[in-house]
């Protein structure tokens, strides 16, 4: 595959016309008008003699790497546990995913639908969870499934959701 990509790139580059390097600017068309140079002069972009530029501080990387625990707690103010009416959507190519929280309704839903979620290779978004321990307890309910803490307010607004737990596929939203 890599050799095909390299071959394609070489063929493309060899088909380009040779463009000579010019030392001077060639004006193709001049329709008159006024020069923009006075506008640039006002910006005073030329370096000043004897004046040094201020030092630009480059941010240092954090002393330790960020972890998932640094993202917690996650609270989605527009989402709460509740009933979700099934509806049809058309989202070709959308990979199945589900929204849950750290509440009894979500725990029960995960236990009941674990097999189906595994079959779909669905990815879980935990939209309300307070601690790493609670997130670990949710993961223990569905070993092998990906569960990530994510604020879900924007997603909820975009797809018209107010409640979870919910499964979202390319063809529908269901509880």
URRA-V810483 format. One record per run of one state. SS is the DSSP state (alpha for helix, beta for strand, coil for the rest). FROM is the first residue (numbers start at 0). LEN is the number of residues. Records with the same first field share a line. If there is no record, write none. Layout:
SS = FROM-LEN + FROM-LEN
This chain:
coil = 0-1 + 15-21 + 43-24 + 71-2 + 74-5 + 81-5 + 88-8 + 101-2 + 120-2 + 129-2 + 141-5 + 149-3 + 159-3 + 164-1 + 168-3 + 174-1
alpha = 1-14 + 36-7 + 67-4 + 103-17 + 131-10 + 152-7
beta = 73-1 + 79-2 + 86-2 + 96-5 + 122-7 + 146-3 + 162-2 + 165-3 + 171-3
